[in-house]
Amino acid sequence: PASGRTRSGAAAEPGRRGLAAVLTVVALLVVAGVAAYLLDLVPGDPGGSTIPDGVPTELQEPLQQLHDAVDGG
């Protein structure tokens, strides 16, 4: 052929683009997973109360217990 491409060579191009797209998606998923893992390692509020100001006194203890249960503490 005048262009230097064979019929099978021309058909391989879309397959390569599809493979490149799949590899790109996989790489993005890996990066997102690593970022999520690293963000999970960063400690949150190192101390202090997690109860906002203005919560009635009788609700502060149950609310703190709920926060501890959700945070795994």
C-alpha positions in Angstrom: 0.0 0.0 0.0 1.1 3.6 -0.7 0.7 4.7 2.9 2.9 1.9 4.3 0.1 0.5 6.4 -1.3 -2.9 6.0 -4.9 -3.8 6.6 -4.0 -5.6 9.8 -1.9 -2.7 11.0 -4.7 -0.2 10.5 -7.1 -2.5 12.5 -4.6 -2.7 15.4 -4.7 1.0 16.1 -8.2 1.1 17.7 -7.2 -1.8 19.9 -4.1 0.0 21.1 -6.2 3.1 21.9 -8.6 0.9 23.8 -5.8 -0.7 25.8 -4.3 2.7 26.5 -7.7 4.0 27.8 -8.0 0.9 30.0 -4.5 1.4 31.4 -5.2 5.1 32.0 -8.4 4.2 34.0 -6.5 1.6 36.0 -3.7 4.0 36.8 -6.2 6.7 37.9 -7.9 4.2 40.2 -4.6 3.2 41.7 -3.7 6.8 42.3 -7.1 7.5 43.9 -6.7 4.5 46.1 -3.3 5.5 47.3 -4.5 9.0 47.9 -7.5 7.7 49.9 -5.2 5.4 52.0 -2.7 8.3 52.7 -5.5 10.6 53.7 -6.8 8.0 56.1 -3.4 7.9 57.7 -3.4 11.6 58.4 -4.8 12.1 62.0 -7.9 14.2 62.3 -8.4 16.6 65.2 -5.7 15.5 67.6 -7.6 16.4 70.7 -10.2 18.6 72.2 -13.9 18.1 72.2 -15.7 17.0 69.1 -19.0 18.4 70.4 -19.9 21.8 68.9 -20.6 24.7 71.2 -24.2 25.3 72.2 -25.2 21.6 72.6 -27.4 21.3 75.7 -25.6 19.7 78.7 -27.8 16.7 78.9 -27.0 15.8 75.2 -23.2 16.3 75.4 -22.4 12.9 76.8 -24.6 10.9 74.4 -23.4 12.9 71.5 -19.7 12.3 72.5 -20.4 8.6 72.7 -22.0 8.7 69.3 -18.9 10.5 67.9 -16.6 8.0 69.5 -18.6 5.0 68.1 -18.5 6.5 64.6 -14.9 7.4 64.8 -14.0 3.9 66.2 -12.7 5.3 69.4 
